[in-house]
Structures are given as structure tokens and as C-alpha cells.
Amino acid sequence: MTVCALIGNPNVGQETFFNKIAHVQQKSDEEGNSKIDKQQGFIDKNTKIVAFPGIYSIDTNSKTEALFIDYIKENKVDLIINIVNAANLERNLYLTLQLTKLNIPMVMVLNTVDKAEKNGIYVDHENLSHMLGIKIIPIDKLNKHQVRVMHKYIKEANFSLPNPLPENMTTEKHMYSYIEQILESCVSVEEYNIVNITEKIDRIVLNKYLAYPIFICIVFFIFKIVFSWVGTPLSDALRSALFDYTIPLVDKLLSHQSPWFKSLLIDGIISGISSVLVFLPVILTLFSILSFLEDSGYMNRVAFLMDRIMNMGGVSGKSFMPMIVGFGCSVPALIAAKNIEDERERNITALLIPLMSCNAKLPVYMLFATIFFHEKEIIVLAFMYATGVLVAFIYSLIFKLLVKESNYEPYIDELPAYTMPDLKLLLVHTWEKGKGFLKKIGTIIFSMSIITWTLSNFSFKGMVNINESFLAFIGKSISPIFNPLGFGNWQNSVSLLTGLMGKEVIAGTLGVLYGGNLSTTIVQHFNTMSSLSFLLFILLYTPCASTIITLKKEFGTKMALTSVFYQFATAWIVSFLFYNIGMRYFYGF
């Protein structure tokens, strides 16, 4: 089998390149979203491509660089595909020259040639190919013809070793001196200065007065699109289809079945799954927007903007992207955090990530917001997300005092040019999120719905009333813990227990225990203050099992246990204060 290693600087388009030339059969994590681990794909059964995260060099000790070097040492690689940005050869060629020292056949993919020429930068790729001794394939938007050219070159396997570097290339200064010689021979730049579209946009979005207001406005519009204009209306339509039409139809079709079997299907499986499934449109809408912003290049600017603010809490802009990923799922976010070189910052980031409100909590937020805060859902949801960020910032200040501080290293990363995201890839990324959510519905939530129904309908005496069941006994045993928080009945206590498997399971569990359409049944067990107290507890309490396992695997048992206990204690204290102060202030209790 021919093995190709795809490598380049960060933000040079290698993810897009990889997704277009390879059939991806293996993702680096369950959400398919980690940019820290390598990814594997195939052109055909005899040709494998392994894509690595972007690096600037191979002579430092960062984990991303070690990932590439270790793979090269431990595996036979037939070809290195080095993707470079035609508009920034000076930066990119440093890695290219280092790769030539590996004595492995190499091909250069000269990306975004069209954009470079629009900016007055012209690369003589034939001369560059002659100087480096490797084949160079220029591409712009990587259309079908260019994909076929790339496939043909790889399948023919007529690879060549790069030219050896001139003697005395022992220091970084020597390397850049040689790069200057290459640029003088192979690159021409028009004399007049062209201000490209990226520079024009950055003059606005990175303006010291406008940058943060623009970011706040973008966040506001994200909430409006997801929770007011698109996501919620679609979710309401799906809820109506399920609870007003589908479930009554199934109930009618099962009218001649035994009562217990009918109850298992309708009250257990269908109600449990439907209580979570109705929020699929919200999740798809949210992640399509986040994918758009990331693929367009804006998220890198946000990380740059947040660097100084985050440094106040003892971390840097390097922690921003893992935390953003944490709004989707804590597991890939923790994997991303492993790439942070500074151990202190890495550990602090890992402890803060579970405080970010992941998409698994969104179904529960939406459930309570639509029931208790109709037409004010966006305020409640913004409150939940903001609270998670605020608590994380407070803890970052505490951890900064507890953990010895290292010297501040500013966030340094190449800001990519703004691009219009590829619609196909955008849909693929969104579908990956939706598929992961549906997978959980078909596995964890399906299983927990059956288990919850069984435990809530049986005891040692056989089938009994729900209040005398195994689950009622378990719930009543732990409910005193939650009585001071305003939601101490046994059904709510059980839902929090099952929520350790995954926070979306909470909605499914409530759907089974309270039965029917939760929009009408749940109001009997909560008021405004207790519902908000319940949501705050869900926001902050112990992470799900997958997150705990990842913490233990990547950061050690001590970190995992710290996260479990400090988050539970935080959730209890915050909910207690909120509920009791709120009840006294608003209700006079």
C-alpha cells in the first residue's frame, strides 16, 4: 500500500484538500472535529493518506510536531505531500526545506495560486520545482480536474527525492538566507500595493474600537438565527409532528397489544427519544453557523482578540479554540487542549472546558426555556452560556493563584485569508454533528429509555405503580441532596443521575418519568425559579462519563477526580444561592 503523509503550515487549506482528494474512513474523535490528532483517508484500497495538523517546523518540542515526526519514524511513508500557501512562500518554505532533510520523496501542492495573483504575487512554479527537485502541482479552488491530476500523480507512484540542501544549512539564519535566494528567483511581486479583501475586512473586524462590539453582534445574531428565526421554529414543527401526530398514531396502532408492551414502546422508547430528537434542528443550525465562521477564517481572529482578556485569567488565546470546541463537545475539546505546550495552561484549560455549555445540554435548556419562558427563550439561553463562561473565568482566576504562573507567551498564529466556505464541506461538517447526535439517540438514549422505563415500572413485587418502583427508591434516596435547590422530587434526581451518561439523556429520562408531552406535564413539578436552578445545576455539575474518561486518559486520575468533585460542589452552591435568593426576593419565601 502507498502511504502519503499530508503536512503544511496551519491555515494553508490542508483540511479542505484532504477532504476533497480522500475518502475519509477514520475520524480522530467521536465528533469528527478534532484538529489535533491525525486523520486517515483513502484514494483507493491501495493508497492511504494520513493528514497531520498544521506545523511551522519539525525542530521544536510541540505535540503536533512530535505527532508527525513519530509517525515518520515508526511507519514507512512513500510520499510527503507538502501543501503551501502561494501568497506566503517565505513562511511556508521553512518547513518545506526541513522536510527535504527526511530523505523521503515529496510533492508540493501550491495552494491558492489565484488569490496570490490577485494580490500581485506570481510564483514561477517550474523554476521552483527545478530548485527544490520536486514536482509542484499548482491549485486554486481544487476542482474536479485538479483532483484527477493529483490522483493520477499519486497512483503512478513516480515520486522523486528532493534536492539536497546546500552545505552549511545549520542555522535558522542560513535557512532563511537560502529562502530569500529562492524567492528572488521564483517569485515576482507587482510594484504597486494592492490592498486585498482580507486586509480591508481586518481593518474593520480587528479595529481596536470596533472588534469587540462586532464580535458581540455576531454572537447576538447567532442566537437569533438559532433560537428565534430558524432552529426553534423547525424544532417546534418537529415536536408537533411527533407528539401531536406520530405518537397518537402509534398509540392507535398498538391498541390491541398488551398494556405493558404498549407502555414500553410509547411511554418508554418513543417518548424518551422524541423528547431529545425534537432539538435536532437547533443543533444542526447552531453548528452550521459555527462551521461557517470557522471555515471563513473569522474564528482565528476571535482567538487573537481574546488573547489578552484570557491572559487575565492565567491562560492565553491558545486556550480559546479548545474552549470553543467545548461548546460542541468536551471530549474533542480536551484532546485539542493537549496540544497546549505550557503544562500549567494546559491543565487549567482542561479543568475549564467542561464548564462550557456543550450541545448535549442544549435539549434540556430548550425544553425548559420553551415551557417556562415562551418568547424569551433567547434570554434564558444567553444567560446559561454566559454563566458558564463567567464561572470558567472566575475559576481561571482562582487556578491562576493556586498554580505557579509561568511567563506569558502571546498567542501567535497565522491569520488565514477570508474565504467563502465550500458549501459541500459545510454540509458535511454539519452532518457529522447531526450524525453524532443521532448516534447518541440510537444508542445511549435508546438504551437509557428502556432501562428507565423498566426500573420505573418494576420492583421486587413485579410490575408496580411508578412511585413504588426501583427507580423511585433510588431517586428518593438521593433527592434530599437537591431539596434545598428547589427540584428535590425523585424524578428530577434520577434524571440528573442518568445525565452522567450524557446530558441530553436528562430530557429523555424526564420524558419517560413524567410521560406524555413534557410541555404540559413538567409544569406540575417546577416553577420559574426552580426551573432556572435546575438548568444552572445541569450547566455546572459533574461532566458526562465520556468527558471523565477522556480527562483520566489524557490528563490523569487526579485531574478527572478534581473535575468531578469541584464541578458538583460548584453546581450545588450556585443553584442553592440562586434559588434561595430568588425565592426570597421574588416570592417572599
NORJOSUL-V407934 format. One record per residue. RES is the residue in three letters. PSI is psi in whole degrees, 0 to 359 (none if undefined). Layout:
# NORJOSUL-V407934
RES PSI
RES PSI
This chain:
# NORJOSUL-V407934
MET 136
THR 126
VAL 124
CYS 135
ALA 121
LEU 123
ILE 151
GLY 179
ASN 160
PRO 145
ASN 36
VAL 6
GLY 17
GLN 332
GLU 316
THR 315
PHE 313
PHE 315
ASN 334
LYS 330
ILE 347
ALA 148
HIS 110
VAL 121
GLN 353
GLN 123
LYS 157
SER 346
ASP 173
GLU 337
GLU 353
GLY 32
ASN 1
SER 133
LYS 13
ILE 324
ASP 164
LYS 158
GLN 152
GLN 137
GLY 174
PHE 140
ILE 316
ASP 186
LYS 346
ASN 2
THR 116
LYS 140
ILE 127
VAL 116
ALA 134
PHE 154
PRO 156
GLY 141
ILE 160
TYR 337
SER 177
ILE 20
ASP 17
THR 188
ASN 20
SER 156
LYS 328
THR 320
GLU 320
ALA 325
LEU 315
PHE 311
ILE 317
ASP 321
TYR 318
ILE 320
LYS 324
GLU 351
ASN 152
LYS 115
VAL 124
ASP 333
LEU 134
ILE 124
ILE 107
ASN 111
ILE 130
VAL 159
ASN 117
ALA 335
ALA 353
ASN 54
LEU 326
GLU 316
ARG 316
ASN 328
LEU 339
TYR 314
LEU 320
THR 314
LEU 324
GLN 323
LEU 329
THR 336
LYS 346
LEU 350
ASN 44
ILE 137
PRO 144
MET 148
VAL 141
MET 130
VAL 111
LEU 100
ASN 159
THR 43
VAL 320
ASP 319
LYS 324
ALA 317
GLU 327
LYS 332
ASN 11
GLY 18
ILE 120
TYR 125
VAL 124
ASP 89
HIS 336
GLU 317
ASN 320
LEU 320
SER 319
HIS 318
MET 322
LEU 340
GLY 23
ILE 158
LYS 139
ILE 128
ILE 106
PRO 138
ILE 160
ASP 281
LYS 9
LEU 63
ASN 182
LYS 324
HIS 315
GLN 326
VAL 317
ARG 322
VAL 316
MET 316
HIS 316
LYS 315
TYR 315
ILE 318
LYS 327
GLU 336
ALA 33
ASN 64
PHE 156
SER 146
LEU 143
PRO 158
ASN 143
PRO 149
LEU 153
PRO 157
GLU 159
ASN 26
MET 65
THR 344
THR 164
GLU 325
LYS 318
HIS 320
MET 313
TYR 332
SER 319
TYR 323
ILE 320
GLU 322
GLN 319
ILE 315
LEU 320
GLU 328
SER 333
CYS 349
VAL 132
SER 140
VAL 129
GLU 145
GLU 321
TYR 153
ASN 123
ILE 122
VAL 107
ASN 173
ILE 325
THR 315
GLU 321
LYS 317
ILE 318
ASP 332
ARG 338
ILE 305
VAL 342
LEU 8
ASN 136
LYS 339
TYR 329
LEU 340
ALA 309
TYR 319
PRO 322
ILE 317
PHE 317
ILE 320
CYS 321
ILE 316
VAL 319
PHE 314
PHE 328
ILE 314
PHE 319
LYS 316
ILE 314
VAL 314
PHE 354
SER 313
TRP 322
VAL 297
GLY 307
THR 315
PRO 318
LEU 321
SER 318
ASP 320
ALA 319
LEU 321
ARG 315
SER 318
ALA 323
LEU 308
PHE 333
ASP 339
TYR 307
THR 307
ILE 315
PRO 324
LEU 315
VAL 321
ASP 320
LYS 318
LEU 333
LEU 16
SER 335
HIS 3
GLN 165
SER 147
PRO 320
TRP 321
PHE 318
LYS 318
SER 319
LEU 313
LEU 313
ILE 305
ASP 332
GLY 285
ILE 305
ILE 315
SER 319
GLY 314
ILE 318
SER 325
SER 336
VAL 320
LEU 329
VAL 343
PHE 7
LEU 316
PRO 324
VAL 315
ILE 317
LEU 319
THR 315
LEU 312
PHE 338
SER 323
ILE 316
LEU 321
SER 320
PHE 313
LEU 322
GLU 314
ASP 334
SER 340
GLY 356
TYR 326
MET 328
ASN 325
ARG 322
VAL 319
ALA 320
PHE 316
LEU 325
MET 354
ASP 307
ARG 322
ILE 315
MET 330
ASN 336
MET 331
GLY 12
GLY 6
VAL 177
SER 185
GLY 341
LYS 335
SER 347
PHE 312
MET 316
PRO 323
MET 323
ILE 317
VAL 328
GLY 336
PHE 341
GLY 303
CYS 139
SER 334
VAL 302
PRO 332
ALA 319
LEU 322
ILE 320
ALA 323
ALA 335
LYS 341
ASN 349
ILE 123
GLU 317
ASP 122
GLU 320
ARG 310
GLU 323
ARG 315
ASN 319
ILE 316
THR 318
ALA 324
LEU 334
LEU 331
ILE 314
PRO 346
LEU 344
MET 139
SER 98
CYS 165
ASN 342
ALA 334
LYS 343
LEU 317
PRO 324
VAL 317
TYR 311
MET 321
LEU 309
PHE 324
ALA 319
THR 333
ILE 312
PHE 344
PHE 51
HIS 132
GLU 3
LYS 21
GLU 320
ILE 327
ILE 316
VAL 314
LEU 319
ALA 322
PHE 318
MET 312
TYR 317
ALA 322
THR 317
GLY 315
VAL 318
LEU 314
VAL 320
ALA 319
PHE 319
ILE 316
TYR 327
SER 324
LEU 320
ILE 313
PHE 328
LYS 324
LEU 327
LEU 328
VAL 134
LYS 130
GLU 137
SER 175
ASN 142
TYR 127
GLU 116
PRO 155
TYR 120
ILE 121
ASP 150
GLU 125
LEU 118
PRO 160
ALA 147
TYR 136
THR 152
MET 115
PRO 144
ASP 123
LEU 318
LYS 313
LEU 325
LEU 317
LEU 323
VAL 314
HIS 319
THR 318
TRP 324
GLU 319
LYS 313
GLY 322
LYS 321
GLY 320
PHE 315
LEU 326
LYS 318
LYS 321
ILE 319
GLY 348
THR 284
ILE 309
ILE 322
PHE 312
SER 315
MET 329
SER 318
ILE 314
ILE 316
THR 315
TRP 315
THR 311
LEU 337
SER 357
ASN 354
PHE 154
SER 190
PHE 343
LYS 357
GLY 209
MET 125
VAL 176
ASN 146
ILE 328
ASN 353
GLU 12
SER 172
PHE 316
LEU 324
ALA 321
PHE 315
ILE 313
GLY 317
LYS 334
SER 328
ILE 350
SER 331
PRO 334
ILE 327
PHE 356
ASN 316
PRO 350
LEU 354
GLY 0
PHE 52
GLY 11
ASN 162
TRP 331
GLN 315
ASN 322
SER 318
VAL 320
SER 323
LEU 326
LEU 312
THR 336
GLY 347
LEU 339
MET 332
GLY 132
LYS 333
GLU 341
VAL 335
ILE 313
ALA 318
GLY 319
THR 315
LEU 324
GLY 323
VAL 314
LEU 322
TYR 340
GLY 159
GLY 200
ASN 116
LEU 338
SER 334
THR 336
THR 330
ILE 338
VAL 344
GLN 348
HIS 358
PHE 154
ASN 185
THR 313
MET 318
SER 328
SER 319
LEU 322
SER 319
PHE 316
LEU 321
LEU 320
PHE 317
ILE 321
LEU 319
LEU 344
TYR 179
THR 131
PRO 166
CYS 168
ALA 320
SER 320
THR 318
ILE 316
ILE 318
THR 319
LEU 315
LYS 317
LYS 316
GLU 333
PHE 351
GLY 161
THR 320
LYS 317
MET 320
ALA 315
LEU 322
THR 315
SER 317
VAL 310
PHE 321
TYR 328
GLN 322
PHE 315
ALA 318
THR 313
ALA 316
TRP 315
ILE 313
VAL 314
SER 320
PHE 311
LEU 316
PHE 312
TYR 312
ASN 322
ILE 318
GLY 317
MET 322
ARG 320
TYR 316
PHE 330
TYR 352
GLY 17
PHE none
